[in-house]
């Protein structure tokens, strides 16, 4: 099913109903308005998967029609849900601890001035490794940890357990947030901790650049603005950068975090 006709109390609602039925984001479709509606009639639209996206959705439909083993259907979702639930609970717990921390005594602030610069990187790295080793152990995950540092940041890569990534990196971002909170508790001037898993962030960046170029072409072809789904600030930055030198389109962000989104607009 690559095309759907839908109705709604207005055009926007009709489009939302069609997108829900297609299970597709707005940037992957073309929209034709049949009737804008009125006082006594509903709006009608036809929403179709864009030609450049058809192959992806045809493959999705083919995979959906294939029978799957019962154990995969029953067990895998439970495992992912449990992991994401743990991450969400730990984020809430860390937020509560951070709010309840008392101000540091003056003598501790004074001691901080004598903190040896040569010891700081080793201490930050040690605390980051301590947190991640503990997380992997308590979560009974089978991934292995690779960790290194530069003068500016600590980089950790978890190898062999990609389920930790979550939907569009949400699980990975939560874990990265927790690691930074933990390290900064022990040193308020700690290096920033960046966490990746099975090279996900590089693959996500390449995917976003491809999306940017594809949606720019769509904006040119339809002579209308294209609205993307909400993204993190870093993901929006990747798309802004990818299209910064474009002569045909421009990009800008709208909305409030965490629902801030990006729009690609034709220049002419």
C-alpha positions as a LaTeX table, in Angstrom:
\begin{tabular}{lrrr}
\hline
Residue & $x$ (\AA) & $y$ (\AA) & $z$ (\AA) \\
\hline
Unk1 & 0.00 & 0.00 & 0.00 \\
Unk2 & 1.91 & 3.05 & $-1.32$ \\
Unk3 & $-1.01$ & 5.49 & $-1.61$ \\
Unk4 & $-3.89$ & 6.37 & 0.73 \\
Unk5 & $-6.93$ & 8.61 & 0.43 \\
Unk6 & $-7.97$ & 10.03 & 3.78 \\
Unk7 & $-10.39$ & 12.56 & 5.24 \\
Unk8 & $-10.32$ & 14.87 & 8.24 \\
Unk9 & $-11.93$ & 17.94 & 9.73 \\
Unk10 & $-9.27$ & 19.97 & 7.93 \\
Unk11 & $-6.47$ & 19.34 & 5.44 \\
Unk12 & $-3.79$ & 18.94 & 8.11 \\
Unk13 & $-5.86$ & 16.36 & 10.02 \\
Unk14 & $-6.56$ & 14.44 & 6.81 \\
Unk15 & $-2.81$ & 14.34 & 6.06 \\
Unk16 & $-2.09$ & 13.10 & 9.59 \\
Unk17 & $-4.66$ & 10.32 & 9.18 \\
Unk18 & $-3.09$ & 9.25 & 5.88 \\
Unk19 & 0.44 & 9.28 & 7.32 \\
Unk20 & $-0.74$ & 7.14 & 10.23 \\
Unk21 & $-2.25$ & 4.59 & 7.86 \\
Unk22 & 0.86 & 4.55 & 5.65 \\
Unk23 & 3.14 & 4.48 & 8.70 \\
Unk24 & 5.41 & 6.97 & 6.97 \\
Unk25 & 6.96 & 10.32 & 7.95 \\
Unk26 & 5.92 & 13.45 & 6.10 \\
Unk27 & 9.26 & 13.82 & 4.27 \\
Unk28 & 8.75 & 10.46 & 2.52 \\
Unk29 & 5.44 & 11.33 & 0.84 \\
Unk30 & 3.78 & 13.47 & $-1.83$ \\
Unk31 & 0.46 & 15.11 & $-0.96$ \\
Unk32 & $-2.45$ & 15.94 & $-3.27$ \\
Unk33 & $-5.38$ & 17.89 & $-1.85$ \\
Unk34 & $-8.69$ & 16.74 & $-3.33$ \\
Unk35 & $-10.99$ & 18.89 & $-1.20$ \\
Unk36 & $-10.05$ & 21.50 & 1.40 \\
Unk37 & $-13.34$ & 20.86 & 3.17 \\
Unk38 & $-15.93$ & 23.31 & 4.38 \\
Unk39 & $-18.70$ & 23.88 & 6.88 \\
Unk40 & $-20.56$ & 20.66 & 6.09 \\
Unk41 & $-17.89$ & 18.49 & 4.47 \\
Unk42 & $-14.54$ & 17.03 & 5.42 \\
Unk43 & $-11.23$ & 17.69 & 3.75 \\
Unk44 & $-9.91$ & 14.93 & 1.45 \\
Unk45 & $-6.33$ & 14.22 & 0.43 \\
Unk46 & $-4.33$ & 11.56 & $-1.36$ \\
Unk47 & $-0.96$ & 10.85 & 0.23 \\
Unk48 & 1.49 & 8.73 & $-1.76$ \\
Unk49 & 4.99 & 7.46 & $-1.07$ \\
Unk50 & 7.40 & 9.57 & $-3.12$ \\
Unk51 & 8.91 & 7.79 & $-6.14$ \\
Unk52 & 12.41 & 7.95 & $-4.66$ \\
Unk53 & 11.15 & 6.24 & $-1.47$ \\
Unk54 & 9.02 & 3.49 & $-3.09$ \\
Unk55 & 11.74 & 0.83 & $-3.06$ \\
Unk56 & 12.24 & 1.21 & 0.71 \\
Unk57 & 8.53 & 0.78 & 1.44 \\
Unk58 & 8.13 & $-2.10$ & $-0.98$ \\
Unk59 & 10.91 & $-3.93$ & 0.87 \\
Unk60 & 9.21 & $-3.11$ & 4.18 \\
Unk61 & 5.93 & $-4.58$ & 2.99 \\
Unk62 & 7.70 & $-7.69$ & 1.71 \\
Unk63 & 9.44 & $-8.22$ & 5.05 \\
Unk64 & 6.19 & $-7.65$ & 6.93 \\
Unk65 & 4.49 & $-10.42$ & 4.95 \\
Unk66 & 7.20 & $-12.96$ & 5.74 \\
Unk67 & 6.41 & $-15.31$ & 8.66 \\
Unk68 & 8.62 & $-14.82$ & 11.71 \\
Unk69 & 9.55 & $-17.36$ & 14.40 \\
Unk70 & 7.31 & $-17.15$ & 17.45 \\
Unk71 & 10.23 & $-16.76$ & 19.87 \\
Unk72 & 11.45 & $-13.65$ & 18.03 \\
Unk73 & 7.99 & $-12.14$ & 17.96 \\
Unk74 & 7.47 & $-12.71$ & 21.67 \\
Unk75 & 10.90 & $-12.24$ & 23.25 \\
Unk76 & 12.72 & $-9.53$ & 21.30 \\
Unk77 & 10.28 & $-6.65$ & 21.95 \\
Unk78 & 10.25 & $-7.46$ & 25.67 \\
Unk79 & 14.04 & $-7.27$ & 25.85 \\
Unk80 & 14.17 & $-3.88$ & 24.07 \\
Unk81 & 11.37 & $-2.48$ & 26.18 \\
Unk82 & 13.11 & $-3.55$ & 29.36 \\
Unk83 & 16.40 & $-1.95$ & 28.33 \\
Unk84 & 14.80 & 1.37 & 27.32 \\
Unk85 & 12.74 & 1.37 & 30.50 \\
Unk86 & 15.89 & 0.89 & 32.59 \\
Unk87 & 17.62 & 3.77 & 30.82 \\
Unk88 & 14.62 & 6.06 & 31.35 \\
Unk89 & 14.43 & 5.16 & 35.05 \\
Unk90 & 18.15 & 5.79 & 35.50 \\
Unk91 & 17.86 & 9.21 & 33.83 \\
Unk92 & 15.10 & 10.15 & 36.29 \\
Unk93 & 17.15 & 8.85 & 39.20 \\
Unk94 & 20.24 & 10.80 & 38.19 \\
Unk95 & 18.16 & 13.98 & 37.79 \\
Unk96 & 16.82 & 13.61 & 41.33 \\
Unk97 & 20.30 & 13.07 & 42.75 \\
Unk98 & 21.65 & 16.09 & 40.87 \\
Unk99 & 18.88 & 18.31 & 42.29 \\
Unk100 & 19.47 & 17.12 & 45.86 \\
Unk101 & 23.26 & 17.57 & 45.86 \\
Unk102 & 24.23 & 20.18 & 48.50 \\
Unk103 & 26.60 & 23.00 & 47.70 \\
Unk104 & 30.22 & 21.98 & 48.09 \\
Unk105 & 31.96 & 23.25 & 51.23 \\
Unk106 & 34.42 & 26.07 & 50.73 \\
Unk107 & 37.35 & 23.84 & 51.70 \\
Unk108 & 36.51 & 21.49 & 48.82 \\
Unk109 & 36.42 & 24.37 & 46.37 \\
Unk110 & 39.78 & 25.47 & 47.69 \\
Unk111 & 41.22 & 21.99 & 47.28 \\
Unk112 & 40.02 & 21.99 & 43.71 \\
Unk113 & 42.46 & 24.78 & 42.91 \\
Unk114 & 45.30 & 22.41 & 43.81 \\
Unk115 & 43.95 & 19.67 & 41.57 \\
Unk116 & 46.84 & 18.38 & 39.50 \\
Unk117 & 46.27 & 18.87 & 35.78 \\
Unk118 & 48.21 & 15.71 & 35.01 \\
Unk119 & 45.83 & 13.68 & 37.18 \\
Unk120 & 42.59 & 15.13 & 35.77 \\
Unk121 & 42.49 & 13.24 & 32.43 \\
Unk122 & 43.32 & 9.93 & 34.08 \\
Unk123 & 40.65 & 10.48 & 36.74 \\
Unk124 & 37.96 & 11.42 & 34.20 \\
Unk125 & 38.80 & 8.41 & 32.05 \\
Unk126 & 38.77 & 6.14 & 35.08 \\
Unk127 & 35.34 & 7.38 & 36.20 \\
Unk128 & 33.85 & 7.05 & 32.72 \\
Unk129 & 35.13 & 3.47 & 32.46 \\
Unk130 & 33.91 & 2.72 & 35.98 \\
Unk131 & 30.38 & 3.88 & 35.12 \\
Unk132 & 30.16 & 2.06 & 31.77 \\
Unk133 & 31.65 & $-1.18$ & 33.11 \\
Unk134 & 29.12 & $-1.07$ & 35.93 \\
Unk135 & 26.24 & $-0.39$ & 33.57 \\
Unk136 & 27.17 & $-3.26$ & 31.25 \\
Unk137 & 27.59 & $-5.63$ & 34.20 \\
Unk138 & 24.31 & $-4.69$ & 35.93 \\
Unk139 & 22.37 & $-4.81$ & 32.68 \\
Unk140 & 23.78 & $-8.27$ & 31.88 \\
Unk141 & 24.82 & $-7.01$ & 28.44 \\
Unk142 & 27.36 & $-8.96$ & 26.42 \\
Unk143 & 29.00 & $-6.01$ & 24.66 \\
Unk144 & 32.67 & $-5.15$ & 25.13 \\
Unk145 & 33.90 & $-1.66$ & 25.92 \\
Unk146 & 36.62 & 0.24 & 24.06 \\
Unk147 & 37.55 & 3.57 & 25.65 \\
Unk148 & 40.12 & 6.23 & 24.82 \\
Unk149 & 40.66 & 9.96 & 25.23 \\
Unk150 & 42.01 & 13.08 & 23.57 \\
Unk151 & 42.91 & 16.40 & 25.13 \\
Unk152 & 39.30 & 17.53 & 24.80 \\
Unk153 & 37.06 & 14.48 & 25.29 \\
Unk154 & 36.66 & 10.85 & 26.26 \\
Unk155 & 35.38 & 8.48 & 23.59 \\
Unk156 & 33.77 & 5.15 & 24.44 \\
Unk157 & 32.63 & 2.55 & 21.92 \\
Unk158 & 30.45 & $-0.42$ & 22.89 \\
Unk159 & 31.02 & $-3.31$ & 20.51 \\
Unk160 & 28.62 & $-6.19$ & 19.95 \\
Unk161 & 25.36 & $-5.01$ & 21.53 \\
Unk162 & 23.55 & $-2.75$ & 19.06 \\
Unk163 & 20.17 & $-3.04$ & 20.86 \\
Unk164 & 21.46 & $-0.46$ & 23.31 \\
Unk165 & 21.19 & 2.17 & 20.55 \\
Unk166 & 17.39 & 2.39 & 20.78 \\
Unk167 & 15.05 & 4.19 & 18.39 \\
Unk168 & 17.14 & 6.70 & 16.40 \\
Unk169 & 19.84 & 6.64 & 19.07 \\
Unk170 & 17.60 & 7.54 & 22.04 \\
Unk171 & 19.01 & 4.75 & 24.23 \\
Unk172 & 22.57 & 5.66 & 23.31 \\
Unk173 & 21.96 & 9.36 & 24.01 \\
Unk174 & 20.46 & 8.54 & 27.42 \\
Unk175 & 23.45 & 6.41 & 28.33 \\
Unk176 & 25.82 & 9.19 & 27.19 \\
Unk177 & 23.92 & 11.71 & 29.33 \\
Unk178 & 24.19 & 9.48 & 32.40 \\
Unk179 & 27.92 & 8.92 & 31.85 \\
Unk180 & 28.53 & 12.68 & 31.70 \\
Unk181 & 26.48 & 13.26 & 34.87 \\
Unk182 & 28.49 & 10.58 & 36.70 \\
Unk183 & 31.91 & 11.88 & 35.60 \\
Unk184 & 31.02 & 15.53 & 36.32 \\
Unk185 & 29.93 & 14.62 & 39.84 \\
Unk186 & 33.55 & 13.78 & 40.58 \\
Unk187 & 35.04 & 16.67 & 38.61 \\
Unk188 & 32.86 & 19.61 & 37.59 \\
Unk189 & 35.39 & 20.50 & 34.86 \\
Unk190 & 35.55 & 16.97 & 33.48 \\
Unk191 & 36.03 & 16.20 & 29.81 \\
Unk192 & 32.88 & 15.50 & 27.83 \\
Unk193 & 32.11 & 11.81 & 27.33 \\
Unk194 & 30.97 & 10.68 & 23.88 \\
Unk195 & 29.55 & 7.18 & 23.46 \\
Unk196 & 29.02 & 5.18 & 20.27 \\
Unk197 & 27.92 & 1.63 & 19.58 \\
Unk198 & 28.95 & $-0.42$ & 16.55 \\
Unk199 & 29.75 & 2.76 & 14.58 \\
Unk200 & 26.12 & 3.92 & 14.80 \\
Unk201 & 26.81 & 7.67 & 14.94 \\
Unk202 & 28.81 & 7.66 & 11.72 \\
Unk203 & 26.13 & 5.60 & 9.97 \\
Unk204 & 23.43 & 7.96 & 11.31 \\
Unk205 & 25.37 & 10.99 & 10.04 \\
Unk206 & 25.65 & 9.45 & 6.57 \\
Unk207 & 21.92 & 8.66 & 6.64 \\
Unk208 & 21.06 & 12.24 & 7.63 \\
Unk209 & 23.22 & 13.70 & 4.87 \\
Unk210 & 21.49 & 11.44 & 2.35 \\
Unk211 & 18.10 & 12.52 & 3.77 \\
Unk212 & 19.10 & 16.18 & 3.49 \\
Unk213 & 20.04 & 15.83 & $-0.17$ \\
Unk214 & 16.91 & 13.82 & $-0.97$ \\
Unk215 & 14.56 & 16.28 & 0.73 \\
Unk216 & 16.35 & 19.23 & $-0.90$ \\
Unk217 & 15.59 & 17.69 & $-4.30$ \\
Unk218 & 11.98 & 17.18 & $-3.25$ \\
Unk219 & 11.69 & 20.83 & $-2.19$ \\
Unk220 & 13.10 & 21.89 & $-5.58$ \\
Unk221 & 10.80 & 19.54 & $-7.50$ \\
Unk222 & 7.60 & 20.51 & $-5.65$ \\
Unk223 & 8.51 & 24.20 & $-5.15$ \\
Unk224 & 7.35 & 23.91 & $-1.55$ \\
Unk225 & 8.90 & 23.64 & 1.91 \\
Unk226 & 9.62 & 20.20 & 3.39 \\
Unk227 & 9.18 & 19.65 & 7.12 \\
Unk228 & 11.38 & 17.00 & 8.78 \\
Unk229 & 10.61 & 15.10 & 11.95 \\
Unk230 & 11.92 & 16.41 & 15.31 \\
Unk231 & 15.65 & 15.80 & 15.79 \\
Unk232 & 18.35 & 16.50 & 18.34 \\
Unk233 & 20.40 & 19.68 & 18.00 \\
Unk234 & 23.37 & 17.68 & 16.73 \\
Unk235 & 21.30 & 15.94 & 14.04 \\
Unk236 & 19.81 & 19.25 & 12.90 \\
Unk237 & 23.32 & 20.68 & 12.73 \\
Unk238 & 24.38 & 17.86 & 10.40 \\
Unk239 & 21.57 & 18.71 & 7.96 \\
Unk240 & 22.20 & 22.45 & 8.19 \\
Unk241 & 25.87 & 21.82 & 7.36 \\
Unk242 & 25.06 & 19.42 & 4.52 \\
Unk243 & 22.91 & 22.03 & 2.77 \\
Unk244 & 24.82 & 25.16 & 3.82 \\
Unk245 & 26.30 & 25.68 & 0.34 \\
Unk246 & 23.15 & 24.85 & $-1.60$ \\
Unk247 & 22.16 & 27.40 & $-4.23$ \\
Unk248 & 18.57 & 26.19 & $-4.42$ \\
Unk249 & 17.39 & 25.59 & $-0.84$ \\
Unk250 & 17.84 & 26.98 & 2.67 \\
Unk251 & 17.24 & 25.43 & 6.09 \\
Unk252 & 15.92 & 26.71 & 9.40 \\
Unk253 & 14.62 & 25.25 & 12.66 \\
Unk254 & 11.27 & 25.76 & 14.37 \\
Unk255 & 9.57 & 24.60 & 17.55 \\
Unk256 & 10.73 & 24.01 & 21.10 \\
Unk257 & 12.96 & 21.22 & 22.42 \\
Unk258 & 12.58 & 18.29 & 22.45 \\
Unk259 & 10.16 & 18.70 & 19.52 \\
Unk260 & 12.25 & 21.20 & 17.55 \\
Unk261 & 12.30 & 20.34 & 13.86 \\
Unk262 & 13.95 & 21.49 & 10.66 \\
Unk263 & 12.43 & 22.89 & 7.45 \\
Unk264 & 14.03 & 22.81 & 4.00 \\
Unk265 & 12.73 & 25.68 & 1.87 \\
Unk266 & 13.33 & 26.53 & $-1.81$ \\
Unk267 & 15.22 & 29.80 & $-2.26$ \\
Unk268 & 13.19 & 30.83 & $-5.31$ \\
\hline
\end{tabular}
